[in-house]
Amino acid sequence: MKILELTSQTKKNLLSDLLKRSPNNYGQYEETVNEILRNVRENGDKAVFDYTLKFDRFALTPENIRVTREEIEEAYEKLDPELIKVLKKSAENIRAFHTKQLRSSWFDAKPDGTILGMKITPIEKVGVYVPGGKAAYPSSVLMNVVPAKVAGVDRVIMTTPPGADGKVNPGTLAAADIAGVDEIYKVGGAQAIAALAFGTESIPKVDKITGPGNIFVALAKKAVYGYVSIDSIAGPSEILVLADESANPRYAAADLLSQAEHDELASAILITTSQELAQAVNREVEGFVQVLERREIIQKSLDNYGYILIAESMEDAIDAVNEIASEHLEILTKNPFETMTRIRNAGAIFLGEHASEPLGDYFAGPNHILPTNGTAKFFSPVNVDDFIKKSSIISYSREALEKVSGDIQLFAKSEGLTAHANSIKVRFDS
């Protein structure tokens, strides 16, 4: 890992380096993605079937595009029963955490006949995209689907690419069933996003699309935003460890590598006030890389986006943490809860040496679908609010409206909107 002194210039260079990984910087693929979207929108199933044969080498038909109950049962049989138990425990933790986020419609009635309120309504149809192949993550299925079901979404429709044999990853199917998915279709890539956004003969149009994917999926979600809602445009994974001299260097190193193994664009950053800890963590990282299975990916990730930054003070370190706004932030300091109060920007915050990042990825309950590429400055983790919408409620009695009718007419006329003013006026004409 690159060991640097934390200065305003190194911080600026780091932020610039990290932003290169944003999906917004992959415009060379947009033309390809737009052509796929156009084709699916115009030709429906035929385009989806053609792309699936081309990219996934499986011949889809109207008869085999939807996963059957038999295929789900077969998936359960292929999995370790202990893993199934863990998936169920994880789903329950996620459900319990997200249930606490539920909010109710509210109404505020006053004696003069004024009623104001907010009506909370679940989104009717949500599409969840799930990657396939080597990037099949049952944990992400749970993190997308369980909050949607907690929110009360009527239909959760999942798409995921098939293998050349037409099969879907067993862990993905089991997780989908445990989470409560209503329909599963064997389609991947940008063509799946197009099918969910516009609808085809086989796949219904949805109101919102969530879930991670490769650059083509990310760009497709960006392009269909407005036809449907989306959760976010996810970038590569990130972890930032904030540590002082009290931190265990072996734990810090292991946690940095837990994200570096995702892909070559993942970033792993340690910011510390201790020169000794920086050197110790670097030694531990080098030792781990030699024995971990995904060492080639890890090494490329560290070569590209692996940093150890040494700060003069904890104040400087925290300033840098807030500027970077990392997806995952681990705080390994003497008093992590006190340090946390000064953190403004982070997707998920892990406090203390036993709150390792994978705890959040798999089991604790908070959502692991988090803002990346600095967007934690204005985005939140996926939560129940992502699957509801709000309608304002307004009701006035004649008495209540009459009291404010003059104010409204004056305001409307000041904007030159006399029909607005007249809409109020006519109610009180003799």
Steps between C-alpha positions, in 0.01 A plus 500: 500500500612857436600671826464879480491795733150647514517851356253715312669397175504125568135522602415685178691247291331209678150639447576554131635145474194346665256691280655342189314181599156660472257355241469858374849459351412207274327688223655278233244231589195725491434457128497120537269521800263743327473270200406207728238713674353617169489148359326353805254788516405450135522122468427368849558131559671445165779744588533355851525146361758603240723673755475209743611258229786733405630584846390205717491229231155382604193483277218671687137441407170620645473159664837494681566867577333487843651297784263226615424378850671173407822686417489675837454168682789356300715795609428426867609140449836613360585721797658411832211488754713703740534776240122503458466549877748790485309662212180480705669648810647781292162572339338521843764746625453714188122485541516600867731795431295633210168454682617771742520739202129473418300819524125557498277743318416800717226762509485830690145634548430845643174641646444734203464206259857490370633145444857448383687175480725255324378174350764225488451248217729210404623493142289247310763320289875491560759334278812361666806433287736226623835428330582143401806287438802571720332815632196323646437637848201356690564758772409779256176320417403517868607863531286609203192286546443490876466882541263508202279238659518672840384819326199313357593482130234289322723337236875456517624384160857374478719459193830314496703350214493125437800281437548334164297209639207729582552463874516783754745506791343284777593744777332782310178300460490389863564854626227634270252246631590570863469875443159467333562576131179459298642432151846418365605534136816363339631821345816694572691805387372826357223304324355403839493864611327592173241224544420616854484866398284461188339157535495217246255225413643287783640749752273763658598866516591605854494833683850485648821301436754419771807283520868500401657397171790553262569824312240416232233447765601821679484705180167340405351596837627852452342518153155373604475731801188705442312215334538326834665587828831340597686453828841635394778452248748296697873529454776261614519402867689710756626472855666764716650411836555788743743393772722631775792332676264278701380306194591137435700509172408143409128574527537821299692324224251215478209742477665708226545186291138393552403767248810492281406147393177618331668623182800688364318834536417456869669746735650428841625796706647527849521844662693502825682733734761232576810443283563173684149372432530595132814291460355209699180495293700505178703199616184311593344582162803361319479180703128450440529561125736203471246254638156626395328330207418815303855635532526618138185712524603626844846600383367690199247677721772601745735609220226720353307627801671382817619784726633549850481867597680627810332803658655748743188504717169320541327823391684489167421130466128557561493788251640264237250229593213743447643617167541144369149398620575130472246223445627310807674673791660309785602696809779337700579760765515507879143633515333418169157624610641845580687505167180402319323815619739703282436295187271672253535294183508120478273230361530263797707552815654206689608574855772313686728211419225236499271681255678374190353608163383147401271505805302766315532329163337180614329493831449794737188638330579850369505516122825437318389681183676828568594823323840493324736745331445775758122495463465427872507879526141501375376140464400242763512120515208318341216506751123467530451856375639389163190286451228743603366824362329787675188693402413832661146527641323839506142568610356841600152595615336806343567692821871410500543585132321833534748615764793460260330563166632853470856390573486230235353733236767763571778241472358360173460844342857591595612213277267605219284188542153653507323169432650375825361802680162453332480140618494634856288807424205315343436314822407824674316690228151605601 
